[in-house]
Amino acid sequence: MHLRDLAQVLFAHWKVVVFLSVLTVSATSYASKKSVPRYQSSATVQVSSKQALTPLEAMRVDEMSMQTDPVLSEAMVLSTQALALRVVDALGLRLAVDDWQLSRATFLYDAQVDSLARPDSFVLELKGTGYQLRSVAGGTLVAAGGYDVPAAGSGFSFRVREYRGDPRSVRVSIMPRLTAGNMVRGGIGFAVPPTTSLVNVTFTGTDPSLVPDILNEALIALQNYGVDRVRDVASHRLRYIVERVDDARGRYVSALNGVQSYKESEHTTDFSAEEVAIINSIQAFDHEKERLQVDLSTLQGIMGPEAQVTLETLNRLASVTGIANNAAMTFQIQNLLKLYDDRRTLVAGSLGLRESNPQVQAMDQRITQAAAALREAANATVRGVQANIASLGQNIANLRQRLGTYPGKESRFAQLTLEIQLQNDTYKYLLSQLESARISAATISPYIQIVETATVATRIGIGTRQRVMIGLLVGLFFGIVAAFFLEYLDQTIKTAADVERAREIPVLGLIPIETRSANGLGKGGRRRGTIPLVSLVSPDDPTSEAYRALRTNVTFVNAEQRALQLICVTSPGPGEGKSTTTANLAITLAQQGAHTLLVDADLRRPLVHRAFNLVQEPGLTDVLVGNTQLREAIRPNVIPKLDILPAGALPPNPSELLGSAAMHRLLEQLRTQYDTVIFDSPPTLAVTDAAVLGASVDAVILVVRSGLTEEVAAQRALGQLRRVQARVAGSVLNGVKKTRDHYYSYYRKDQHTDRGPLSALRERIAHLF
């Protein structure tokens, strides 16, 4: 397929291309004007690590932290409703201007809306040196005054910017709190660059003045949200320790009062050195025994027979005081904590390994083995602690037996002193923990740092001009596609190439569309159904030249064998110009000097006699049935060298009549009397007359009409003629448009101005260079 053929398709359907292009551009322009512009601002925050180096007894490993990315977790807080509502309340975002083309900062600022304010709509009227705020529902005046006076309503207030232009009205409304929160949530976006603790945060909205403020407020809210969580934990811990300190102080004071009362009641203040030494030993052994019992009870509760070694188990073991001095237990705990931390590193984050990964499974196996070793060490530790408790108990019993030899008041004093010591130790320990908790609470700082604040809001997306250009390109694309699709759906024959491709027969002539009156009667005086005799009326017309070219091709189509005498002209269907082609071909043959007979063999709808203003009877049918002699039916010299045999009376059986023996005898008789005999026959697909007649003549010419005859119909007509052994000499393409086959016209006065568009363009380019 040549480029010219593609261009011809576009030229033929240029209206479709233009229509779809204009439609798409119009729709794009309208949609662009109605679309709400979007603006975006960006910022960057850094999430600091909250896990610091801590001693073994203070180390905590959270199972959830092993499966999550802490940076991503903090970034996800940005999309929560709680944070969005903080931003809404801080900036008063519930108060909005209804017209998206107007910025809220142009007319008002310092907006404050109470969380319980009801949704409502107002009209802000700006007039000269002051303003008025009216309710839309009732038109009542809500607030009024100068620009220095804040506008206050039920649950809201704001300040109006000074306006000195012509009076105008701006509609504002208070939207529901959740709606404003969803607006903030929908505009927040974030991305976490790999292998970093940075978070790139963006906010997209319709008000360019509010977009950076909303983003900055969201970052501040995120920062405060993290600090508030840490402060809540520290506050709960501090309150618990304060309560324990108060309780320990009360018990310590009570023990002191008991000793003082005992001394006063017994009238004594000192004991012998030996008794004091025994009492001190008993106190020391008793204190150590209680500590070991606590450790034993804790250890047995943690490492019971059915207990599983989990991260919580390790955290609880680390809190046991005696474990810190046990080298075996400390080693096993540290080893397990390190294994759990290594496992968290393997599976943490979006790029972490899956649970089914061989490395993770191998790590789990090592953790299981280390847990078994820890259990063995714990069992050994339990047995050792039990032995120490038994030994201390025996020592205390021996010392108490010795002390029993002293007066009972000394024993009572020792017990009271021991109680004071125990309460004193507890009280001092809690005081140290209280001070540590106060220091921790006072030194809490944000672990989310704002690296870069919000940038100036910039418009995102494409503008109206770019959208229109894209719409134009899309429209042209769909227009071209539609043009070729329509061309694909159009199965009619349009050019000589279509004829040769569809039927594989030569094209003997290309007849252009007639542009003049053809029979001398004028366009208004010609009866319906008459044949335009352009070859007779306008010999210098390009159509006449096309018929003369057809005559030449018919004359020499079989020159190497013998000239064609009996020629049948037919078409696949009605209205394709077979009768016009037959009459004008006969006229051009007669004008060349050949003795020609034009026979109207269309015994169903004859037209030849009307074109030449002859009577229909007698004619062919009268000759075939024997009612009239041939010389009486022929109209001689209708024009010089051209005789005409009309159809005659219309018979009831045209096909049988044309295939009769009388018809064969008539054909032989005509062969001896004329140089050429042209038969105008009915359409091939409509009736069988043309096939019957075509089998008896020398050749058949098939006439098709450009843009009307379908390729399937032409192929069926050709197949029907070939089935009866009719010889198809060629075809005639009728009604050719100059834009499609301008190069087939052999002669026309407007030859220079009637070139194709591609030829004219090529000539202009050549002239430039």
BATIMI-203039 format. One record per residue (C-alpha): y, z, x; residue number from 1. Coordinates in Angstrom, 2 decimals. Each point is the difference from the previous one (the first is absolute). Example, Ala and Ser with C-alpha at 12.3 -4.5 7.8 and 13.67 -1.06 7.14 Angstrom:
// BATIMI-203039
-4.50,7.80,12.30,1
3.44,-0.66,1.37,2
This chain:
// BATIMI-203039
0.00,0.00,0.00,1
3.38,-1.06,1.38,2
3.07,2.20,0.00,3
1.58,-2.55,-2.31,4
-2.65,0.74,-2.63,5
0.78,3.72,0.14,6
3.70,-0.71,-0.33,7
-0.65,-2.27,-2.98,8
-1.77,2.86,-1.76,9
3.05,2.24,0.49,10
2.37,-2.74,-1.15,11
-2.11,-0.58,-3.10,12
0.10,3.70,-0.93,13
3.40,0.95,1.42,14
1.05,1.54,-3.31,15
-2.84,2.52,0.20,16
0.92,0.89,3.59,17
3.67,0.42,-0.88,18
-0.78,1.96,-3.17,19
-2.30,2.49,1.73,20
2.41,0.38,2.92,21
2.98,0.67,-2.28,22
-2.10,2.33,-2.16,23
-1.21,2.01,3.00,24
3.46,0.21,1.56,25
1.50,1.11,-3.31,26
-2.69,2.62,-0.55,27
0.35,1.25,3.59,28
3.78,0.20,-0.28,29
-0.19,1.84,-3.31,30
-2.64,2.43,1.28,31
2.00,0.59,3.19,32
3.13,0.87,-1.99,33
-2.00,2.38,-2.19,34
-1.92,1.63,2.84,35
1.14,3.38,1.29,36
0.85,-0.02,3.75,37
-1.89,2.50,2.12,38
1.35,1.86,3.02,39
-1.96,1.83,2.70,40
0.74,2.64,2.61,41
-2.29,1.29,2.74,42
-0.34,3.17,2.09,43
-2.46,1.60,2.43,44
-1.43,3.53,0.18,45
-2.37,1.68,2.45,46
-2.71,2.46,-0.99,47
-0.49,2.65,2.73,48
-3.43,1.45,0.63,49
-0.45,3.40,-1.68,50
-3.07,1.01,2.06,51
0.99,1.92,3.15,52
-2.05,1.64,2.74,53
-1.16,3.36,-1.38,54
-2.38,2.71,1.21,55
-3.56,-0.04,-1.21,56
0.46,2.74,-2.61,57
2.96,-1.85,-1.55,58
-1.53,-3.49,0.03,59
-0.72,-1.57,-3.40,60
-1.68,-3.35,-0.58,61
0.40,-1.42,-3.51,62
-2.81,-2.26,-1.19,63
2.46,-2.16,-1.97,64
2.08,-0.63,3.12,65
-3.03,-1.59,1.62,66
-0.11,-2.73,-2.67,67
3.72,-0.77,-0.48,68
2.90,-1.44,1.98,69
2.75,2.67,0.04,70
2.80,-2.57,0.45,71
-1.21,-2.08,-2.92,72
-0.44,3.13,-2.10,73
3.62,0.99,0.54,74
1.15,-3.56,-0.78,75
-1.92,0.08,-3.28,76
2.21,2.87,-1.13,77
2.82,-2.57,-0.29,78
-1.70,-1.56,-3.03,79
-0.49,3.27,-1.89,80
1.86,0.78,-3.17,81
1.12,3.43,1.21,82
1.91,-1.50,2.92,83
1.47,-2.75,-2.23,84
1.31,2.61,-2.45,85
1.65,1.86,2.89,86
1.87,-3.19,0.91,87
0.95,-0.61,-3.64,88
1.43,3.50,-0.38,89
1.82,-0.07,3.34,90
1.81,-3.31,-0.65,91
0.31,0.23,-3.78,92
-1.91,-3.27,-0.39,93
-0.59,0.61,-3.67,94
3.60,-1.14,-0.52,95
0.00,-3.80,0.41,96
2.18,-3.00,-0.83,97
-1.78,-2.20,-2.54,98
1.25,-3.31,1.44,99
-2.07,-0.83,3.10,100
2.82,-2.21,1.30,101
2.26,3.06,0.38,102
-0.44,2.63,2.70,103
0.15,3.64,-1.08,104
2.07,0.96,3.04,105
2.76,-2.40,-1.12,106
0.82,2.13,-3.05,107
-1.31,3.52,0.54,108
-1.25,2.42,2.64,109
-1.14,3.61,0.44,110
-2.36,-0.33,-2.97,111
-1.90,3.13,-1.01,112
-2.52,0.05,-2.83,113
-1.87,3.06,-1.13,114
-3.76,-0.36,-0.26,115
0.17,0.98,-3.67,116
2.73,-2.53,-0.94,117
-1.08,-2.23,-2.88,118
0.00,-3.82,0.33,119
3.13,-1.58,-1.48,120
2.38,-2.96,0.37,121
3.77,0.04,0.55,122
2.90,-2.41,0.41,123
2.36,0.70,2.90,124
3.42,-1.46,-0.80,125
2.31,-0.41,3.00,126
3.66,-0.19,-1.03,127
2.90,0.15,2.42,128
0.27,3.50,1.39,129
-2.92,1.56,-1.82,130
-3.34,-0.47,-1.68,131
-1.83,0.77,-3.22,132
-3.72,0.63,-0.44,133
-1.35,-0.66,-3.47,134
-3.48,0.30,-1.46,135
-1.56,-3.28,-1.08,136
-1.88,1.57,-2.89,137
2.93,1.54,-1.87,138
2.99,-1.27,1.94,139
1.16,3.59,0.54,140
2.16,0.85,2.97,141
-2.03,1.88,2.61,142
2.52,0.32,2.83,143
3.43,-1.36,0.95,144
2.66,0.54,2.62,145
1.38,-1.22,3.27,146
-2.07,-1.21,2.90,147
0.27,3.41,1.66,148
-1.69,1.68,-2.97,149
-3.84,-0.02,0.02,150
-1.72,-1.47,-3.06,151
-2.34,2.62,-1.40,152
-2.42,-0.21,-2.90,153
-3.06,1.79,-1.29,154
-2.06,0.61,3.12,155
1.79,-2.48,2.29,156
3.23,-0.58,1.90,157
1.48,-2.60,2.33,158
3.27,-1.15,1.50,159
1.65,-3.31,-0.87,160
1.39,-2.19,2.76,161
3.62,-1.01,-0.34,162
0.37,-3.39,-1.72,163
3.32,-1.88,-0.18,164
-1.08,-3.34,-1.45,165
-0.03,-1.23,-3.57,166
-1.60,2.37,-2.51,167
-3.75,-0.38,-0.10,168
-3.06,1.73,-1.40,169
-3.19,0.88,1.87,170
-3.12,1.15,-1.76,171
-1.87,2.87,1.66,172
-3.09,1.85,-1.14,173
-2.11,3.02,0.83,174
-3.59,-1.09,0.38,175
-3.05,2.27,-0.28,176
-0.78,1.98,3.12,177
-3.48,-1.46,0.39,178
1.37,-3.54,-0.39,179
2.47,0.58,2.82,180
-2.79,1.53,2.08,181
-2.23,-3.02,-0.57,182
2.86,-2.24,1.08,183
0.18,1.87,3.31,184
-3.78,0.02,0.44,185
-0.22,-3.72,-0.72,186
2.60,-0.85,2.64,187
-1.44,2.09,2.85,188
-2.19,-1.77,2.51,189
-1.35,1.06,3.38,190
-2.09,-1.25,2.90,191
-1.64,1.93,2.84,192
-0.14,-2.00,3.27,193
-3.40,0.41,1.67,194
-0.43,2.59,2.76,195
3.42,1.58,-0.71,196
1.33,3.00,-1.89,197
2.89,-2.06,-1.43,198
0.41,-1.01,-3.63,199
2.18,-2.97,-0.98,200
1.43,0.73,-3.45,201
1.80,-2.46,-2.30,202
1.63,0.24,-3.39,203
0.70,-2.94,-2.29,204
2.43,0.16,-2.92,205
2.62,-1.90,-1.95,206
3.11,2.00,0.97,207
0.94,-0.73,3.65,208
2.23,3.08,0.23,209
-2.74,2.38,-1.19,210
-2.96,-1.42,1.94,211
0.86,1.61,3.40,212
0.95,3.30,-1.67,213
-3.29,0.15,-1.89,214
-1.98,-0.74,3.16,215
1.83,2.64,2.06,216
-0.43,2.57,-2.76,217
-3.72,-0.84,-0.21,218
-0.39,0.59,3.74,219
1.85,3.32,-0.23,220
-2.18,0.99,-2.95,221
-3.12,-0.90,1.99,222
1.24,2.06,2.93,223
0.79,3.02,-2.19,224
-3.28,-0.40,-1.88,225
-1.98,0.53,3.21,226
2.13,2.95,1.05,227
-0.33,1.62,-3.42,228
-3.78,-0.22,0.16,229
-0.11,1.74,3.40,230
2.48,2.63,-1.15,231
-2.07,0.74,-3.10,232
-3.06,0.68,2.16,233
2.01,2.21,2.37,234
1.60,1.88,-2.92,235
-3.37,0.80,-1.59,236
-1.34,1.25,3.35,237
3.09,2.12,0.62,238
-0.18,1.65,-3.44,239
-3.66,0.89,0.52,240
0.64,1.57,3.42,241
2.96,2.00,-1.36,242
-2.21,1.44,-2.71,243
-2.67,0.93,2.56,244
2.60,1.60,2.29,245
1.32,2.18,-2.81,246
-3.52,1.13,-0.85,247
-0.85,0.77,3.67,248
3.26,1.94,0.42,249
-0.87,2.17,-3.00,250
-3.47,0.78,1.29,251
1.35,0.80,3.52,252
2.62,2.39,-1.37,253
-2.64,1.63,-2.18,254
-2.23,0.58,3.04,255
2.88,1.58,1.92,256
0.80,2.28,-2.88,257
-3.66,1.06,-0.16,258
-0.02,1.03,3.67,259
3.26,1.87,-0.39,260
-1.28,1.88,-3.03,261
-3.28,0.85,1.77,262
1.80,1.36,3.04,263
2.29,2.06,-2.16,264
-2.89,1.40,-2.01,265
-2.09,0.82,3.11,266
2.93,1.25,2.08,267
-1.08,-2.03,3.03,268
1.45,-2.78,2.13,269
-2.54,-0.68,2.91,270
-3.64,-0.06,1.00,271
-1.86,0.36,3.26,272
-0.14,-2.97,2.36,273
-3.76,-0.38,-0.46,274
0.28,-0.04,-3.72,275
2.79,-2.53,0.26,276
-2.11,-2.18,2.30,277
-2.96,0.15,-2.42,278
2.24,-0.78,-2.93,279
1.58,-2.92,1.89,280
-3.47,-1.36,0.85,281
-1.11,0.34,-3.61,282
3.17,-1.79,-1.12,283
-0.51,-2.78,2.50,284
-3.67,-0.43,-0.86,285
0.73,0.20,-3.73,286
2.78,-2.57,0.28,287
-2.22,-2.35,2.00,288
-2.86,0.51,-2.46,289
2.20,-0.85,-2.98,290
1.27,-3.08,1.77,291
-3.54,-1.10,0.82,292
-1.12,0.63,-3.58,293
2.86,-2.11,-1.30,294
-0.87,-2.76,2.45,295
-3.71,0.29,-0.89,296
0.70,-0.11,-3.73,297
2.33,-2.98,0.42,298
-2.43,-1.81,2.30,299
-2.96,0.58,-2.34,300
2.07,-1.15,-2.98,301
1.06,-3.15,1.81,302
-3.30,-0.88,1.68,303
-2.41,1.03,-2.76,304
-3.44,-1.64,-0.28,305
1.18,-2.44,-2.72,306
3.51,-0.58,1.38,307
0.97,-3.46,1.25,308
1.97,-0.47,3.22,309
3.18,-1.67,-1.25,310
3.60,-0.13,1.14,311
0.74,3.00,-2.22,312
-2.83,1.85,1.75,313
1.63,-0.70,3.38,314
3.41,1.13,-1.26,315
-1.48,3.27,-1.27,316
-1.95,0.58,3.24,317
3.19,-0.54,1.98,318
1.64,2.84,-1.94,319
-2.69,2.54,1.11,320
1.51,2.15,2.74,321
-3.16,0.54,2.00,322
-0.77,-3.71,0.19,323
2.90,-0.61,2.40,324
-1.80,2.15,2.61,325
-3.37,-1.68,-0.56,326
-0.18,-2.87,2.47,327
-3.04,-1.66,-1.66,328
1.48,0.05,-3.49,329
3.45,-1.12,1.23,330
-1.56,-2.94,1.84,331
-2.03,-1.12,-3.03,332
2.99,0.30,-2.37,333
2.29,-1.95,2.34,334
-2.70,-2.61,0.47,335
-0.39,-0.47,-3.78,336
3.76,-0.10,-0.56,337
0.31,-2.69,2.65,338
-2.83,-2.00,-1.59,339
1.65,0.25,-3.43,340
3.32,-1.10,1.49,341
-1.67,-2.98,1.71,342
-1.62,-0.97,-3.27,343
3.36,0.17,-1.79,344
1.46,-2.34,2.63,345
-2.82,-2.51,-0.64,346
0.43,-0.23,-3.77,347
3.73,0.76,-0.47,348
2.46,-2.58,-1.29,349
-0.41,-3.47,-1.48,350
-1.58,-1.28,3.24,351
-2.51,2.86,0.26,352
-3.76,-0.48,0.09,353
-2.09,0.24,-3.15,354
-2.47,2.84,-0.61,355
-2.90,-2.41,0.51,356
1.17,-0.96,3.49,357
-2.54,0.83,2.75,358
2.67,1.84,2.04,359
0.85,2.23,-2.96,360
-3.67,0.68,-0.71,361
-0.58,0.85,3.67,362
2.94,2.39,-0.12,363
-1.47,1.64,-3.13,364
-3.30,0.48,1.86,365
1.81,1.72,2.88,366
1.84,2.23,-2.50,367
-3.37,1.00,-1.57,368
-1.45,0.87,3.41,369
3.09,2.01,0.96,370
-0.17,1.86,-3.35,371
-3.61,0.96,0.72,372
1.01,1.30,3.44,373
2.84,1.98,-1.60,374
-2.41,1.58,-2.48,375
-2.33,1.05,2.83,376
2.94,1.52,1.89,377
1.16,1.76,-3.19,378
-3.47,1.49,-0.55,379
-0.08,1.27,3.56,380
3.48,1.45,-0.47,381
-1.07,1.78,-3.21,382
-2.95,1.58,1.76,383
2.23,1.14,2.87,384
2.63,1.44,-2.39,385
-2.68,1.85,-1.96,386
-1.33,1.52,3.22,387
3.53,1.06,1.04,388
0.66,1.59,-3.43,389
-3.26,1.96,0.23,390
0.87,1.17,3.50,391
3.54,1.04,-1.08,392
-1.40,1.85,-3.01,393
-2.35,1.94,2.20,394
2.84,0.86,2.40,395
2.25,1.15,-2.86,396
-2.81,2.14,-1.42,397
-0.56,1.69,3.37,398
3.72,0.67,0.43,399
0.36,1.37,-3.53,400
-2.95,2.31,0.68,401
1.78,1.30,3.05,402
3.26,0.33,-1.89,403
-1.78,2.01,-2.68,404
-0.22,2.86,2.40,405
3.83,0.29,-0.18,406
1.80,1.60,-2.85,407
0.17,-2.12,-3.17,408
3.76,-0.17,-0.01,409
-0.05,-1.94,3.23,410
-2.40,-2.56,-1.52,411
2.23,-0.40,-3.03,412
3.00,-0.51,2.22,413
-1.84,-2.67,1.97,414
-0.90,-1.86,-3.16,415
3.58,0.03,-1.18,416
1.22,-1.16,3.39,417
-2.54,-2.85,-0.04,418
1.27,-1.08,-3.42,419
3.57,-0.03,1.31,420
-1.01,-2.17,2.94,421
-1.78,-2.48,-2.20,422
2.90,-0.30,-2.42,423
2.45,-0.25,2.88,424
-1.91,-2.92,1.56,425
-0.15,-1.80,-3.32,426
3.68,0.53,-0.66,427
1.06,-1.28,3.45,428
-2.19,-3.09,-0.36,429
1.49,-0.87,-3.40,430
3.51,0.52,1.35,431
-0.70,-2.53,2.78,432
-1.34,-2.50,-2.55,433
3.07,0.57,-2.20,434
2.35,-0.78,2.84,435
-1.99,-3.12,0.90,436
0.15,-1.20,-3.63,437
3.76,0.58,-0.14,438
0.51,-1.97,3.19,439
-2.16,-2.87,-1.30,440
1.88,-0.11,-3.31,441
3.37,0.03,1.74,442
-0.88,-2.79,2.44,443
-1.34,-2.51,-2.54,444
1.56,-3.43,0.61,445
-0.56,-3.44,-1.59,446
-2.93,-1.87,1.46,447
1.25,-3.28,-1.55,448
2.91,-1.41,1.97,449
2.29,-2.80,-1.24,450
0.09,-2.44,2.92,451
2.21,-2.61,-1.69,452
1.98,0.50,-3.19,453
0.18,-2.61,-2.76,454
1.57,-3.30,0.92,455
2.54,-1.86,-2.12,456
-1.69,-1.57,-3.01,457
-0.63,-3.73,0.36,458
-1.04,-2.41,-2.67,459
-3.62,-1.09,0.09,460
-1.53,-3.16,-1.38,461
1.70,-3.40,-0.23,462
3.30,-0.95,-1.58,463
0.79,-2.34,-2.87,464
0.59,-3.02,2.24,465
-3.32,0.43,1.79,466
-1.81,0.50,-3.30,467
1.55,-3.15,-1.43,468
-1.02,-1.97,3.08,469
-3.53,1.35,-0.24,470
0.02,-0.78,-3.73,471
1.10,-3.54,0.78,472
-2.81,-0.45,2.51,473
-2.53,1.49,-2.41,474
1.31,-2.18,-2.81,475
-0.26,-3.11,2.16,476
-3.51,0.99,0.99,477
-1.15,0.52,-3.59,478
1.86,-3.13,-1.07,479
-1.80,-2.08,2.63,480
-3.31,1.61,-0.93,481
0.68,-0.70,-3.68,482
0.94,-3.61,0.78,483
-3.24,-0.62,1.86,484
-1.94,1.88,-2.67,485
1.49,-2.21,-2.71,486
-0.79,-3.01,2.14,487
-3.56,1.28,0.32,488
-0.28,0.44,-3.76,489
1.41,-3.48,-0.57,490
-3.10,-2.23,0.28,491
1.81,-3.18,-0.96,492
0.31,-3.04,2.25,493
3.46,-0.37,1.55,494
-0.23,-2.24,3.04,495
-2.08,-2.88,1.31,496
-1.76,2.45,2.31,497
-1.13,1.98,-3.03,498
-1.42,-3.16,-1.55,499
-1.94,-1.00,3.08,500
-1.27,3.53,0.51,501
-1.05,0.47,-3.61,502
-1.63,-3.38,-0.61,503
-0.56,-1.57,3.43,504
1.39,-3.35,-1.15,505
3.02,-1.89,1.33,506
3.39,0.20,-1.65,507
1.14,-3.48,-0.96,508
3.44,0.95,-1.20,509
2.49,2.80,-0.41,510
2.19,-0.43,-3.07,511
3.17,2.14,-0.09,512
1.41,1.55,-3.17,513
1.89,-2.60,-2.05,514
3.75,0.58,-0.12,515
1.08,-2.88,-2.24,516
-0.69,-1.53,-3.38,517
-2.88,-2.36,0.52,518
-0.23,-2.46,-2.94,519
3.57,-0.92,-0.69,520
0.25,1.99,-3.22,521
1.87,2.95,1.60,522
-1.05,3.59,0.16,523
0.94,0.62,-3.60,524
-1.36,-3.24,-1.46,525
-3.50,0.13,1.38,526
-2.72,1.04,-2.36,527
-2.30,2.88,0.88,528
-3.07,-1.12,1.88,529
1.46,-3.19,1.43,530
-0.74,-0.98,3.61,531
2.92,-0.23,2.50,532
-0.10,-3.52,1.48,533
2.11,0.83,3.03,534
-1.40,-2.92,2.03,535
1.36,-2.40,-2.61,536
3.31,1.64,-0.86,537
1.07,1.34,3.44,538
-1.60,-1.98,2.82,539
2.23,1.69,2.63,540
-0.92,3.53,-1.05,541
-2.07,2.01,2.52,542
-2.64,0.39,-2.70,543
-0.33,-3.79,-0.26,544
-0.44,-0.15,3.76,545
-2.75,2.62,-0.31,546
-1.81,-2.19,-2.57,547
0.33,-3.00,2.32,548
-1.54,2.11,2.77,549
-2.83,0.84,-2.40,550
-0.42,-3.70,-0.74,551
-0.27,-0.76,3.71,552
-2.62,2.70,0.55,553
-2.03,-1.13,-3.01,554
0.14,-3.60,1.18,555
-1.31,0.76,3.48,556
-2.29,2.94,-0.76,557
-3.03,-2.30,0.09,558
1.37,-2.92,1.96,559
-2.92,-0.12,2.45,560
-2.46,-0.68,-2.85,561
1.60,-1.47,-3.09,562
3.10,0.60,-2.03,563
-0.19,2.37,-2.94,564
0.32,-1.84,-3.30,565
-1.02,2.51,-2.66,566
1.75,3.33,0.52,567
-0.25,2.99,-2.33,568
2.80,2.59,0.14,569
-0.78,3.51,-1.31,570
0.92,3.65,0.55,571
-1.76,3.37,-0.31,572
2.06,1.05,-3.02,573
2.79,-1.13,-2.31,574
3.67,-0.09,0.99,575
-0.63,-0.81,3.66,576
1.59,-3.49,-0.03,577
-2.99,-2.35,-0.02,578
1.49,-2.36,-2.63,579
3.34,-0.09,1.86,580
-1.78,-0.74,3.26,581
-2.13,-2.69,-1.65,582
2.96,-1.82,-1.57,583
2.22,0.10,3.09,584
-2.88,-1.04,2.27,585
-0.66,-3.00,-2.24,586
3.71,-0.93,0.05,587
0.20,0.14,3.81,588
-3.18,-2.12,0.31,589
1.52,-2.59,-2.32,590
3.29,0.09,1.93,591
-1.97,-0.77,3.15,592
-1.32,-3.21,-1.69,593
-3.53,1.11,-0.94,594
-1.17,-1.07,-3.45,595
-0.49,3.51,-1.49,596
-1.40,1.30,-3.27,597
0.81,3.52,-1.21,598
-2.72,1.24,-2.37,599
0.61,3.13,-2.14,600
-3.53,1.48,0.11,601
1.16,3.37,-1.37,602
-1.52,-0.46,-3.46,603
1.00,3.51,-1.07,604
3.72,0.28,0.81,605
1.26,-3.45,1.08,606
3.53,-0.21,1.46,607
0.27,-3.41,1.73,608
1.14,-1.91,-3.11,609
2.84,2.49,-0.55,610
1.29,-0.36,3.55,611
0.25,-3.80,-0.33,612
1.04,0.02,-3.72,613
-3.16,-1.79,-1.14,614
-2.15,0.40,-3.09,615
-3.27,1.86,0.47,616
-2.25,-2.48,-1.86,617
-1.82,-2.18,0.65,618
-1.20,1.36,3.29,619
-2.98,1.05,2.13,620
-2.07,1.52,-2.78,621
0.45,-3.10,-2.18,622
-1.30,-2.18,2.85,623
-3.01,2.26,0.67,624
-1.11,0.09,-3.64,625
0.49,-3.77,-0.34,626
2.84,0.03,-2.50,627
2.42,-1.80,2.33,628
-0.22,-2.45,2.86,629
1.18,1.18,3.42,630
2.80,-2.56,0.20,631
1.32,1.17,-3.38,632
0.07,3.69,1.01,633
1.71,-0.44,3.41,634
3.82,0.01,0.04,635
0.81,-2.52,2.70,636
2.95,0.19,2.39,637
1.47,3.21,-1.30,638
1.72,-0.21,3.34,639
-0.62,-2.84,2.42,640
-3.63,0.01,1.22,641
-0.87,3.05,-2.13,642
-2.19,-0.21,-3.13,643
-0.78,3.02,-2.15,644
-3.04,0.77,-2.15,645
0.83,2.91,-2.37,646
-2.58,2.49,-1.18,647
-0.34,-1.40,-3.52,648
-1.32,1.97,-2.91,649
-1.24,3.50,0.97,650
-3.81,0.07,-0.33,651
-2.13,3.03,-0.94,652
-2.21,-0.43,3.09,653
2.17,-0.93,3.03,654
-2.56,1.00,2.67,655
-2.81,-2.12,-1.52,656
2.36,-2.90,-0.44,657
1.17,0.08,3.64,658
-3.58,0.16,1.23,659
-1.30,-2.79,-2.23,660
-1.32,-3.40,1.09,661
3.06,-1.61,-1.56,662
2.19,1.99,2.41,663
-2.06,-1.19,2.96,664
0.33,-3.62,-1.14,665
3.73,0.51,-0.43,666
0.33,1.33,3.52,667
-1.75,-3.03,1.45,668
2.20,-2.29,-2.01,669
3.17,1.78,1.17,670
-1.15,-0.18,3.61,671
0.08,-3.81,-0.17,672
3.41,-0.22,-1.68,673
2.18,2.54,1.89,674
0.69,1.01,3.54,675
0.20,3.70,-0.92,676
-0.88,1.89,-3.19,677
1.37,3.55,-0.39,678
-1.62,2.31,-2.58,679
1.83,3.04,-1.39,680
-2.81,2.41,-0.94,681
-0.05,3.47,-1.59,682
-0.13,3.24,2.12,683
-3.34,0.49,1.73,684
-0.61,3.65,-0.92,685
1.09,-0.34,-3.61,686
-2.41,-2.82,-1.00,687
-2.65,-2.18,1.67,688
1.84,-3.29,-0.55,689
1.37,-0.20,3.55,690
-3.40,0.71,1.55,691
-1.67,-2.69,-2.16,692
2.67,-2.56,0.85,693
0.18,1.03,3.67,694
-3.68,-0.79,0.50,695
0.66,-3.64,-0.98,696
3.18,-0.81,1.93,697
0.60,-0.62,3.69,698
1.87,3.23,0.69,699
1.51,3.06,-1.61,700
3.37,1.51,0.90,701
0.41,3.66,-0.86,702
3.55,1.14,-0.81,703
0.92,3.67,0.50,704
3.35,1.68,-0.56,705
1.62,2.27,2.59,706
0.29,3.58,-1.24,707
-2.05,-0.71,-3.16,708
-3.46,-1.20,0.95,709
-2.24,2.76,1.32,710
-2.27,-0.60,2.95,711
-3.05,1.04,-2.01,712
0.84,-2.52,-2.73,713
0.42,-2.80,2.57,714
-3.32,0.87,1.61,715
-1.77,0.06,-3.38,716
1.50,-3.39,-0.96,717
-1.05,-1.50,3.32,718
-3.50,1.41,-0.38,719
-0.33,-1.41,-3.51,720
1.02,-3.48,1.18,721
-2.39,0.11,2.94,722
-2.89,1.05,-2.20,723
0.25,-3.36,-1.87,724
0.16,-1.89,3.33,725
3.66,-0.87,-0.50,726
1.84,-1.00,3.16,727
3.15,2.09,0.45,728
2.35,-2.04,2.17,729
2.58,2.77,0.35,730
2.50,2.14,-1.80,731
3.65,-0.02,-0.94,732
2.09,3.16,0.26,733
2.56,-0.11,-2.77,734
3.16,2.08,-0.46,735
0.46,0.77,3.71,736
3.01,2.16,0.90,737
2.12,-1.22,2.89,738
0.08,3.49,1.51,739
-3.77,-0.17,0.49,740
-0.72,-3.61,0.89,741
3.33,-1.46,1.03,742
-1.60,-1.95,2.85,743
-2.22,-2.03,-2.37,744
2.92,-1.85,-1.62,745
0.21,-3.40,1.61,746
3.36,-1.04,-1.35,747
2.95,1.76,-1.56,748
3.74,-0.26,0.30,749
0.46,3.71,0.64,750
-2.42,-0.09,2.89,751
2.38,1.58,2.47,752
1.02,2.87,-2.24,753
-3.45,0.72,-1.39,754
-1.69,1.33,3.12,755
-2.01,3.18,-0.16,756
1.70,3.31,0.89,757
-2.02,0.43,3.18,758
0.89,-3.48,1.21,759
3.69,0.60,-0.66,760
-0.14,3.32,1.85,761
-1.82,-1.58,2.93,762
2.59,-2.78,0.20,763
2.90,2.50,0.03,764
-1.58,2.03,2.81,765
-0.58,-3.15,2.02,766
3.62,-1.04,-0.54,767
1.27,3.35,1.36,768
-1.88,-0.43,3.28,769
